[in-house]
Amino acid sequence: MMAQPYPKRAGYLYQYCNCRILRRGEIIREDLWVRDGKIMDPEVLFYVEKVKADEKVDCGNSIISPGFIDVQINGGFGHDFSEIHSSEITTAVSKVAKGILSHGVTSFCPTIITSSREIYHKILPHVKKCDGSPDGAGVLGVHIEGPFISKDKKGAHPEQLIRDFEDGGFNQVLDIYGSLDNVALVTLAPEKKNSNAVIEEFVKQGITVSVGHSMANLVQGEEAVCSGARFITHLFNAMLPFHHRDPHLVGLLTSNQLPRNRKIFYGIISDGVHTHPAALRIAHRVNPDGLVLVTDAIQALGFPPGTYAFGEQTICIEGKRAVLKGTDTLSGSIASMDTCVQHFLKQTGCGPVLALECASLHPAQMLGIDDRKGTLDFGTDADFVMLDDDLHVLSTHIAGELVYTRQN
């Protein structure tokens, strides 16, 4: 059923048959054509080039979806991107990139939480943007989550390293982060003084801004979006809850005070632990087009139940939960993207199209890369995943190359 690893021959044309393709909001029965790492238009192949496939692949009636994109993942398989020496960060990113292929992820944003200036300067230059390959999922850029967040909603972030924006504004940001060349996404608290000017500067530099870990009210959130922010970091978590007189950041999902051309996206941790199924359903029904599934996974992703020492912390994995030893305090998510998709589908009844788009098209749209990622439109990158009817991953493909296949 599954394709074999691709020969490195320019112009080699593959035709995926007996499959159902997710394209433009529908799952349709149609063949998928791939050449040189791109999705091809069969009409051009038939009527203009007048060529036939070099190889046909029987997909066994599987669903073909764009590859999953995880824009918030802190680590996995024993590695934490924020607690590591600069000499080891490349290895850590590579290990996680390889491990998440089995979960259908073809691109991701390694996430670094609130850290010291020295850590940012040592780590950020070494997390290079790169295309995916058989060695692992592609790196779209770093997601820096902090240090400009609220101490009152810090979550697991170290309070002593949280910073305010000084009057120097963006010069201070550059001093703390160093180079922004490898950064794709930044999370900050919009209620902080000078935040809107900083947001505007990030946007000018092509970096997506997210609001989160915040005590902001709705007006402050709306001002941030008007300044250029377009994402909410893990909705419901690490922010003020919805209130009928001030819905806070949650209210951005239905605000009528945003620019007409500005679509708001929001992350959801659909792991059965961080977000109640009723909350998933509320978000889905209110603003389905902006929903982005994220794992927010920590270094314990990929580990079986048990007790593990990670640095100075001891973490106990109990079913779907990772807690600090001797407490009921969640230490982060251990969810994989495919399980988040499956849980979201089950709990919301949204149907497979939306469940898959929340892990592929929507994150690509949020990052502004949907002209090449997150879709199976003609001319886009041939990053895709084959799934069964229950959305279990059968195989993962990057640039038209088989990079993972499930062993029966």
Disulfide bonds with the S-S distance in Angstrom:
none
